Amino acid sequence: MEEGLVFLALLGLIGLAIYIYILVWIHKDASKRGMNAALWTVLAFFFPLLGLLLYLIFRTSEKTRICPVCGKQLLPSWDKCPYHLEPQAERRPPVERIAPQATERGGTERMEERPHVDRPKRVETVRLEDVSKPMQWASFVITEGKRPGLTYQLKEESTTIGREGNVGNDIVIDDETMSGRHAKVKIEEGKFILYDLASENGTKVNGVLITKQEIIDGDVIEMGRTKMVFKRV
């Protein structure tokens, strides 16, 4: 008798878990496809099997967004495309307004508008020790992981990447599959060199495990479960 009650209780727990999973799945899937997630979740709440069956029949195809500039597919959580920089809007030169002046007849002249003319700026001499420093902008853009779309700008000389923030990392990423100090990027002779710091799960560049590798614009970097695109301007 007691074994039968235990068996029934176990079946009830399994059924409850399946019921909750169906509700969560319908809500997430409907949101991703641009459907009314609340309506379908309520329907499945009161009529689980019927609601699930109707949802599978009437659900629409998943909406995919394509970047109009580079043509690459965008994730639903991305607001902007991380594969290219947005072009800066063209700025019009400011207009210089001339204040009205009195005329000989006692009236005033009409206010005139003249385009602003940029005056030549003073050119300063560049010091030789500054010429060797690469004046450029580089960053990592997360494409897969806990915070896709997040951009990390690299430092001028070297940038250390890892999971822990108390060991001197310049970029800290919340990924339990990354090591405390996972990798480092150094600028050597104007090139960006990626070093793996003996990490537990290794570092990949375009799917290949590396210990030291030059990276260029567009390379995909993998550290644990996190994927990033290297951007250089």
Disulfide bonds with the S-S distance in Angstrom:
none
